[in-house]
Amino acid sequence: MAVSGGIDSVVLLDMLRKLPGVKLVVAHYDHGIRSDSHLDRQHVANLAKTYGLPFVYHEGKHGPGTSEAVARDTRYQFLHRVRKASGARAIVTAHHHDDQLETAILNLMRGTGRKGLSSLQSTDTVVRPLLHLTKHQLHTYAFNNKLAWREDSTNSDEAYLRNYVRRRVLPKFTMAQRRQLHELITHAAELNAQLDTQIVNYLHCQPHVHQLHRRSFGRLPHSVAREVMASWLRHAGIRQFDRPTLERLVVAAKTARPGASIDIVKGHRLLTLKDSLALKLAER
């Protein structure tokens, strides 16, 4: 379980440690962004000791000004290492209902694709059991159970876009608007799951993980071809591409002459052959 020492993860840890038959490893990532972050680590270590749970941590050296994306990516890299090393079934995080709404708003502001609206869900390897509970409900649980937690001082810094959304945008939503946004998130998640199944089935019919039938791809509607291209790239381990790159690749896949080579990102290339499309991955 990912435990930062804040109220959300402290509440979830207390809930889970009371469940019979649940085996937990407490994992803490110290980003090194704040000068007092070592106190968070000490607090989590004490909790794990009190509950009789194994404790694993890693100390990052990010420093002030580190972007939210970098901090998140390195944290999850650490958590997945711990998951594999400990033989755990999944990572458990304390994301709750308000986090889900914030993430949807953030991704809408950033102009992300279809998955941005419903990105904060449980998966096979990341379980989020608190998505049905609000921040207020977590506070109530913490006070009723006399729990102690650490407040992250950066949570009030509105230079971070998430904090701005949390403090300035989401509070303007009425309860009815919150429910409506949650319904949209749920509906988007259902549609994405159905579309992902169709895309996976399409990719499984291809000659190779790094090849697509060019003629069948060319017959796909542009919006569908864009989604297929994005999934194909992700399956090949190519993830750092933007929407303009995706558009450029789809157009090239349908119109470029045989033998053309199109840049993707970081040395990866798309080759347009007569009957197929192929990925040429950069050597690591």
Secondary structure in CASP SS format (residue, H / E / C, confidence):
PFRMAT SS
TARGET T0000
AUTHOR 0000-0000-0000
METHOD secondary structure of the structure
MODEL  1
M C 1.00
A E 1.00
V C 1.00
S C 1.00
G C 1.00
G C 1.00
I H 1.00
D H 1.00
S H 1.00
V H 1.00
V H 1.00
L H 1.00
L H 1.00
D H 1.00
M H 1.00
L H 1.00
R H 1.00
K C 1.00
L C 1.00
P C 1.00
G C 1.00
V C 1.00
K C 1.00
L C 1.00
V C 1.00
V E 1.00
A E 1.00
H E 1.00
Y E 1.00
D E 1.00
H C 1.00
G C 1.00
I C 1.00
R C 1.00
S C 1.00
D C 1.00
S H 1.00
H H 1.00
L H 1.00
D H 1.00
R H 1.00
Q H 1.00
H H 1.00
V H 1.00
A H 1.00
N H 1.00
L H 1.00
A H 1.00
K H 1.00
T H 1.00
Y H 1.00
G C 1.00
L C 1.00
P C 1.00
F E 1.00
V E 1.00
Y E 1.00
H E 1.00
E E 1.00
G C 1.00
K C 1.00
H C 1.00
G C 1.00
P C 1.00
G C 1.00
T C 1.00
S C 1.00
E H 1.00
A H 1.00
V H 1.00
A H 1.00
R H 1.00
D H 1.00
T H 1.00
R H 1.00
Y H 1.00
Q H 1.00
F H 1.00
L H 1.00
H H 1.00
R H 1.00
V H 1.00
R H 1.00
K H 1.00
A H 1.00
S H 1.00
G C 1.00
A C 1.00
R C 1.00
A C 1.00
I E 1.00
V E 1.00
T C 1.00
A C 1.00
H C 1.00
H E 1.00
H H 1.00
D H 1.00
D H 1.00
Q H 1.00
L H 1.00
E H 1.00
T H 1.00
A H 1.00
I H 1.00
L H 1.00
N H 1.00
L H 1.00
M H 1.00
R H 1.00
G C 1.00
T C 1.00
G C 1.00
R C 1.00
K C 1.00
G H 1.00
L H 1.00
S H 1.00
S C 1.00
L C 1.00
Q C 1.00
S C 1.00
T C 1.00
D C 1.00
T C 1.00
V E 1.00
V E 1.00
R C 1.00
P C 1.00
L E 1.00
L C 1.00
H C 1.00
L C 1.00
T C 1.00
K H 1.00
H H 1.00
Q H 1.00
L H 1.00
H H 1.00
T H 1.00
Y H 1.00
A H 1.00
F H 1.00
N H 1.00
N C 1.00
K C 1.00
L C 1.00
A C 1.00
W C 1.00
R C 1.00
E C 1.00
D C 1.00
S H 1.00
T H 1.00
N H 1.00
S H 1.00
D C 1.00
E C 1.00
A C 1.00
Y C 1.00
L H 1.00
R H 1.00
N H 1.00
Y H 1.00
V H 1.00
R H 1.00
R H 1.00
R H 1.00
V H 1.00
L H 1.00
P H 1.00
K H 1.00
F C 1.00
T C 1.00
M H 1.00
A H 1.00
Q H 1.00
R H 1.00
R H 1.00
Q H 1.00
L H 1.00
H H 1.00
E H 1.00
L H 1.00
I H 1.00
T H 1.00
H H 1.00
A H 1.00
A H 1.00
E H 1.00
L H 1.00
N H 1.00
A H 1.00
Q H 1.00
L H 1.00
D H 1.00
T H 1.00
Q H 1.00
I H 1.00
V H 1.00
N H 1.00
Y H 1.00
L H 1.00
H H 1.00
C C 1.00
Q C 1.00
P C 1.00
H E 1.00
V C 1.00
H C 1.00
Q E 1.00
L E 1.00
H E 1.00
R H 1.00
R H 1.00
S H 1.00
F H 1.00
G H 1.00
R C 1.00
L C 1.00
P C 1.00
H H 1.00
S H 1.00
V H 1.00
A H 1.00
R H 1.00
E H 1.00
V H 1.00
M H 1.00
A H 1.00
S H 1.00
W H 1.00
L H 1.00
R H 1.00
H H 1.00
A C 1.00
G C 1.00
I C 1.00
R C 1.00
Q C 1.00
F C 1.00
D C 1.00
R H 1.00
P H 1.00
T H 1.00
L H 1.00
E H 1.00
R H 1.00
L H 1.00
V H 1.00
V H 1.00
A H 1.00
A H 1.00
K H 1.00
T H 1.00
A C 1.00
R C 1.00
P C 1.00
G C 1.00
A E 1.00
S E 1.00
I E 1.00
D E 1.00
I C 1.00
V C 1.00
K C 1.00
G C 1.00
H C 1.00
R E 1.00
L E 1.00
L E 1.00
T E 1.00
L C 1.00
K C 1.00
D C 1.00
S E 1.00
L E 1.00
A E 1.00
L E 1.00
K E 1.00
L C 1.00
A C 1.00
E C 1.00
R C 1.00
END
